[in-house]
Amino acid sequence: MIYLNKTGYNGLYRVSKQGKFNVPFSRYKNPDYCDGVNLRAVSQALQNVALSSTSFEKVLDIAMPGDFVYFDPPYVPLSKTANFTAYQANGFTENDQIKFRDVRIELTLRGVKVMLSNSATEKVRSLYSFHDFVLNEVQASRAINRNGQGRGKLAELIVTNFLTERGGNHVS
């Protein structure tokens, strides 16, 4: 995974409809995919951490009160032409966004701290405009866009079920 991240175009991970990795190699001259100092530091930091890459619904089977869960779903498209949602073979539909929100509600009711990021669209705001969600708008750098002019800072929402240092708009 580290090799693919460090040598693939802009660090992107994406699969085809057949479920096969399909990101082209980038033009990095000397990608640092074996940074021993960093790998050892990350290994040390993750000694007592459980990481899981699975369907978002599966977290309901394992998350316990007091756990912290971060989700980074496929973002709701910013426009009709910016509609890439297929990091996986079946894509991520509007219904998946609703199911995802409902999983987040269930985790909140169970006492699990949850954070997610998504695009700063009205659709996302309406999905999380209730149930004590806290919305923080941030500016995030984007390096991936088929049009180089479209790269740069974009508004994103960080949604939590707890207050952060930035405060945010607490929605009840």
Beta strands, then each sheet from edge to edge (+ up, - down):
strand 1: 68-71
strand 2: 113-119
strand 3: 133-142
strand 4: 152-160
strand 5: 169-171
sheet 1: 1+ 2+ 4- 3+ 5-
end
